[in-house]
Every structure is written in structure tokens, then in C-alpha cells.
């Protein structure tokens, strides 16, 4: 889901550039392609299926090389310019079909300025999407990523899994060793999750002692993933003088649900079932 601030900035850019057709393409988190984040004057059915490989076509070339392209398609002039953040080139801004004539080289400078602003907004939105205590996505950002993955599954039939993770006995840790140690444990668990997951998996902090994972192409995961995560946490450098343990529940889409609510409920129930099977101690 494209943040409202980005969509608003894109709308302003379209008005400023006087474009009859325009699009903002952003790099996918799942594959080396550009996908439509916002557009005007373009058939929505085309946008839903759009996936421009990096290095292919005008937009793919702009994304791969990081340079603006100004030209004509035979009927209309166009401008295609990269959107850059601290991570590099994250997208491409395209304008064509100018309402009051053709674009000029001077308009390229304006398009670059607009693209720079969009990059700053994307960067700011990313910081606002993270949980300060763990460095993972916050709940709102994770939910947005989950909705996007569900929409992708409906389009492509791809499979993915959602995992709910409970940090066992966080209240006991805070009460026994202090909240500073509890915060250190949360950061340690978050680091272990990030080290264990693949680059295209998503981890978020869902609550005080709960984490959530979004794992695309999840055929055959389940207990294997859970075992890897438990092992990663078990091998953390000592933070407190007792083991840090997790309870994990996994739900798959579409087998266990086709909506975010159904998937999260299934994963949550399985996580609590695992938790109930453990020896009792002051719950966190």
C-alpha cells in the first residue's frame, strides 16, 4: 500500500508537470522489478499486472542506471527520472502527454526536483514505520505489508506464511532484571530474527512481547522455520542468567485463511497452543 503522503506528493507532481499520463513505479521487495505505486491516465488493469524488469525499457533503464531520460515516443514527449533514497534508486517517476505542448529539457530539472522530494518522503515514511525499541517494522507497517502480500497472492497464486512469535515471560524478565534488561532482550530477539530470515522476508514487532513474520514462497516451512528461530535466540550472547525462549505459531495462505484477520488469528492460536504446552512460569 502506497503511503498517503507519497500519493499526495505524486498528485502535486502531476499537476506541476501538466501531465495527462504519469506513473510512479517503485522497486518490489520480492523481485528485481518495478511495480506501479501511483498513476493517472493509465488503465488500472494494466497497472495491476505491471512488472518492469530492471534494465528493460525506459523505466527499467532509468532505475538500473540512475539517470533521467528525456525523449519522444513519436507522438508525445516524455520524461522518466529516478527516485533515490539513502538505499539507492528505489523508483522511477514518469511523465508524458503534456497538456500544453511538449516537454523541454528545462522540465527535466523540475522533474528531478519532484523526484528528489518523493525520495525524501519515502525515506521519512520508512523511519516512521519502524519500532524504535526493536528496529523492526511497527504493527501498522507490518499490517500494510501483509495486505500487499495477500493482494499479490490473489493475483499470482503465490504462497506465503505468517508467523506469530511470543517472547516468553517478558514480564518475569522485567520484574526480575529490570526494564533495561527487558529492552535489551527485545533488541537481541529482533537481531536474531533479522539474521535468520531471508532478505525478502519481513519481520515486525506486533506488541510489547510479540513479533510477527511474513515469509513469502513458504512451501515447506513451518517447524523448520520455528526451529531455526528458536536456535538463533538460544545462541544469543548472554543477556540475562537464564534462557530466552519463544513460542511460535505459523499460518499459511491460502490454506489457513485468505484474509489478514484469518491468517493472524490462526497463527496467534497456534502460538498460544505452543505456549500452553510449556512448563508454567510467571507469564510475560
C-alpha positions as CSV (number, residue, x, y, z in Angstrom):
1,X,0.0,0.0,0.0
2,X,1.4,3.3,-1.0
3,X,1.5,5.9,1.9
4,X,-1.0,8.7,1.5
5,X,1.9,11.3,1.7
6,X,3.5,9.7,-1.3
7,X,0.3,9.6,-3.3
8,X,-0.4,13.3,-2.4
9,X,3.1,14.3,-3.5
10,X,2.6,12.4,-6.7
11,X,-0.7,14.1,-7.4
12,X,1.1,17.5,-6.8
13,X,3.9,16.5,-9.2
14,X,1.4,15.5,-11.9
15,X,-0.3,18.9,-11.6
16,X,3.1,20.8,-11.6
17,X,4.3,18.9,-14.7
18,X,0.9,19.2,-16.5
19,X,1.0,15.5,-17.4
20,X,-2.0,13.8,-19.0
21,X,-0.4,10.5,-18.1
22,X,2.1,9.8,-15.3
23,X,3.2,7.0,-13.1
24,X,5.3,6.3,-10.0
25,X,7.0,2.9,-10.2
26,X,8.7,1.5,-7.1
27,X,11.1,-1.4,-6.7
28,X,9.5,-4.6,-5.5
29,X,10.7,-6.1,-2.2
30,X,10.2,-9.5,-3.7
31,X,11.8,-9.4,-7.2
32,X,14.1,-7.1,-9.3
33,X,11.2,-5.4,-10.9
34,X,9.3,-2.1,-10.8
35,X,5.7,-2.1,-9.8
36,X,3.1,0.7,-10.0
37,X,2.6,2.7,-6.8
38,X,0.5,5.5,-8.3
39,X,-0.7,6.6,-11.7
40,X,-3.0,8.8,-13.7
41,X,-4.3,8.4,-17.2
42,X,-3.4,4.7,-17.3
43,X,-5.8,1.7,-17.4
44,X,-5.9,0.3,-13.8
45,X,-6.0,-3.3,-15.2
46,X,-2.7,-2.7,-16.9
47,X,-1.2,-1.3,-13.7
48,X,-2.2,-4.3,-11.6
49,X,-0.2,-6.6,-13.8
50,X,2.7,-4.2,-14.4
51,X,6.2,-5.5,-13.5
52,X,9.1,-3.8,-15.3
53,X,12.4,-5.7,-15.0
54,X,15.3,-3.6,-14.0
55,X,17.4,-2.7,-17.1
56,X,14.5,-3.2,-19.5
57,X,12.6,-0.5,-21.3
58,X,12.8,3.2,-20.5
59,X,11.8,3.0,-16.8
60,X,13.9,-0.1,-16.2
61,X,16.9,1.6,-17.7
62,X,16.4,4.7,-15.6
63,X,16.2,2.5,-12.4
64,X,19.3,0.5,-13.3
65,X,21.5,3.4,-14.4
66,X,20.2,6.2,-12.1
67,X,19.9,8.7,-15.0
68,X,16.9,10.7,-16.3
69,X,15.7,10.0,-19.9
70,X,14.0,12.7,-21.9
71,X,12.6,12.0,-25.4
72,X,9.6,11.3,-27.6
73,X,7.6,8.2,-28.4
74,X,6.8,9.6,-31.8
75,X,3.7,11.4,-30.7
76,X,4.3,12.7,-27.2
77,X,7.4,13.9,-25.4
78,X,8.2,12.1,-22.1
79,X,10.4,12.4,-19.0
80,X,11.5,9.5,-16.9
81,X,13.6,10.2,-13.8
82,X,14.9,8.1,-10.9
83,X,13.6,8.4,-7.3
84,X,16.5,8.0,-4.9
85,X,16.7,7.4,-1.2
86,X,19.6,6.5,1.2
87,X,19.2,2.9,-0.1
88,X,19.8,3.9,-3.7
89,X,17.4,4.0,-6.6
90,X,14.0,2.9,-5.3
91,X,11.8,4.0,-8.1
92,X,11.1,5.9,-11.3
93,X,8.8,8.9,-11.9
94,X,7.3,9.1,-15.5
95,X,5.5,12.0,-17.2
96,X,4.1,12.1,-20.7
97,X,1.2,13.5,-22.7
98,X,1.7,17.1,-21.6
99,X,-1.5,19.1,-21.8
100,X,0.0,22.4,-23.1
101,X,2.6,21.2,-25.6
102,X,5.8,19.2,-25.4
103,X,8.2,18.8,-22.5
104,X,11.6,20.6,-22.8
105,X,15.0,20.0,-21.3
106,X,14.2,22.6,-18.7
107,X,11.3,20.4,-17.5
108,X,13.8,17.6,-16.7
109,X,15.2,19.8,-13.9
110,X,11.7,20.2,-12.4
111,X,11.0,16.5,-12.7
112,X,14.3,15.7,-10.9
113,X,13.4,18.1,-8.1
114,X,10.0,16.5,-7.7
115,X,11.6,13.0,-7.7
116,X,14.0,14.2,-5.0
117,X,11.1,15.3,-2.8
118,X,9.4,11.9,-3.3
119,X,12.6,10.2,-2.3
120,X,12.7,12.2,0.9
121,X,9.0,11.4,1.7
122,X,9.7,7.7,1.1
123,X,12.7,7.9,3.5
124,X,10.7,9.7,6.1
125,X,7.9,7.2,5.9
126,X,10.3,4.4,6.3
127,X,11.6,5.8,9.6
128,X,8.0,6.4,10.8
129,X,7.2,2.8,10.0
130,X,9.8,1.3,12.4
131,X,9.5,0.4,16.0
132,X,12.2,2.3,18.0
133,X,12.7,-0.5,20.6
134,X,13.4,-3.3,18.2
135,X,14.4,-1.7,14.8
136,X,11.7,-3.9,13.1
137,X,8.6,-2.7,11.3
138,X,5.9,-1.4,13.6
139,X,2.4,-3.0,13.7
140,X,0.8,-0.6,11.3
141,X,3.6,-1.0,8.7
142,X,3.6,-4.8,9.1
143,X,-0.2,-4.9,8.5
144,X,0.3,-2.9,5.3
145,X,2.9,-5.3,4.1
146,X,0.6,-8.3,4.9
147,X,-2.3,-6.7,2.9
148,X,0.0,-6.2,-0.1
149,X,1.1,-9.8,0.1
150,X,-2.5,-11.0,0.2
151,X,-3.3,-8.9,-2.9
152,X,-0.3,-10.5,-4.6
153,X,-1.4,-13.9,-3.7
154,X,-4.8,-13.3,-5.2
155,X,-3.2,-12.1,-8.5
156,X,-0.5,-14.7,-8.8
157,X,-1.5,-17.7,-6.7
158,X,1.8,-17.5,-4.8
159,X,2.0,-19.0,-1.3
160,X,3.3,-17.4,1.9
161,X,3.2,-17.8,5.6
162,X,2.5,-15.6,8.6
163,X,4.2,-16.4,11.9
164,X,3.3,-15.0,15.4
165,X,6.1,-15.1,17.9
166,X,5.8,-14.5,21.7
167,X,8.8,-13.7,23.8
168,X,8.1,-16.0,26.8
169,X,8.0,-14.4,30.2
170,X,8.9,-10.8,29.3
171,X,7.0,-9.7,32.5
172,X,9.2,-12.0,34.6
173,X,12.3,-10.7,32.9
174,X,11.3,-7.1,33.5
175,X,10.3,-7.8,37.1
176,X,13.4,-9.8,37.9
177,X,16.2,-8.0,36.0
178,X,14.7,-4.6,35.2
179,X,13.1,-3.0,32.2
180,X,16.5,-2.0,30.7
181,X,17.4,-5.7,30.5
182,X,13.9,-6.4,29.1
183,X,14.6,-3.9,26.3
184,X,18.0,-5.5,25.7
185,X,16.3,-8.9,25.3
186,X,13.8,-7.4,22.8
187,X,16.6,-6.0,20.7
188,X,18.5,-9.3,20.9
189,X,15.5,-11.3,19.7
190,X,14.9,-8.8,16.9
191,X,18.5,-9.1,15.8
192,X,18.3,-12.9,15.9
193,X,15.1,-12.7,13.7
194,X,16.8,-10.5,11.1
195,X,19.9,-12.7,10.9
196,X,17.8,-15.8,10.4
197,X,15.3,-14.6,7.8
198,X,16.0,-14.2,4.1
199,X,16.4,-10.7,2.6
200,X,12.9,-10.7,1.2
201,X,11.2,-11.9,4.4
202,X,9.6,-9.3,6.7
203,X,9.8,-9.0,10.5
204,X,7.8,-6.7,12.7
205,X,7.1,-6.0,16.3
206,X,3.4,-6.6,16.8
207,X,3.1,-5.8,20.5
208,X,5.1,-5.5,23.7
209,X,6.3,-9.1,23.7
210,X,5.0,-10.2,20.3
211,X,6.7,-10.3,16.9
212,X,5.2,-11.2,13.5
213,X,6.9,-12.6,10.4
214,X,5.8,-12.5,6.7
215,X,7.5,-15.2,4.8
216,X,6.7,-15.4,1.0
217,X,7.1,-18.6,-1.0
218,X,6.6,-20.5,2.2
219,X,6.1,-24.1,0.9
220,X,7.6,-26.5,3.3
221,X,8.4,-24.0,6.1
222,X,6.6,-24.5,9.5
223,X,8.5,-26.3,12.1
224,X,11.8,-25.8,10.2
225,X,11.5,-22.1,10.4
226,X,10.4,-22.2,14.0
227,X,13.4,-24.4,14.9
228,X,15.8,-22.0,13.2
229,X,14.4,-19.0,15.0
230,X,14.5,-20.8,18.4
231,X,18.1,-21.8,17.8
232,X,19.1,-18.3,16.8
233,X,17.7,-16.9,20.0
234,X,19.2,-19.7,22.1
235,X,22.7,-18.8,20.8
236,X,22.4,-15.1,21.6
237,X,25.3,-13.7,23.7
238,X,24.2,-13.9,27.4
239,X,21.8,-11.0,28.3
240,X,20.2,-12.5,31.4
241,X,21.3,-15.5,33.5
242,X,18.5,-17.7,32.2
243,X,17.4,-19.0,28.8
244,X,15.4,-16.7,26.4
245,X,12.6,-18.7,24.8
246,X,10.0,-18.2,22.2
247,X,6.6,-19.6,21.4
248,X,5.8,-19.6,17.6
249,X,2.7,-20.3,15.6
250,X,2.6,-20.4,11.8
251,X,-0.3,-20.0,9.4
252,X,-0.2,-20.4,5.6
253,X,-2.1,-18.5,2.9
254,X,-4.4,-19.7,1.4
255,X,-4.6,-23.0,3.3
256,X,-5.3,-21.4,6.7
257,X,-7.0,-18.2,5.5
258,X,-7.3,-15.7,2.7
259,X,-7.6,-12.5,4.8
260,X,-5.3,-10.8,7.2
261,X,-7.6,-11.3,10.1
262,X,-8.0,-15.1,9.4
263,X,-4.3,-15.6,9.0
264,X,-3.3,-13.7,12.1
265,X,-5.9,-15.4,14.1
266,X,-4.7,-18.9,13.0
267,X,-1.1,-18.0,13.7
268,X,-2.0,-16.5,17.1
269,X,-4.0,-19.6,18.2
270,X,-1.1,-21.9,17.2
271,X,1.4,-19.7,19.1
272,X,-0.7,-19.8,22.3
273,X,-1.1,-23.6,22.0
274,X,2.6,-23.9,21.9
275,X,2.9,-21.6,24.9
276,X,0.3,-23.6,26.9
277,X,2.4,-26.8,26.3
278,X,5.4,-25.3,28.1
279,X,6.1,-25.6,31.9
280,X,4.3,-22.8,33.7
281,X,6.2,-19.8,35.0
282,X,5.1,-16.2,35.6
283,X,3.7,-15.3,32.1
284,X,5.0,-12.4,30.1
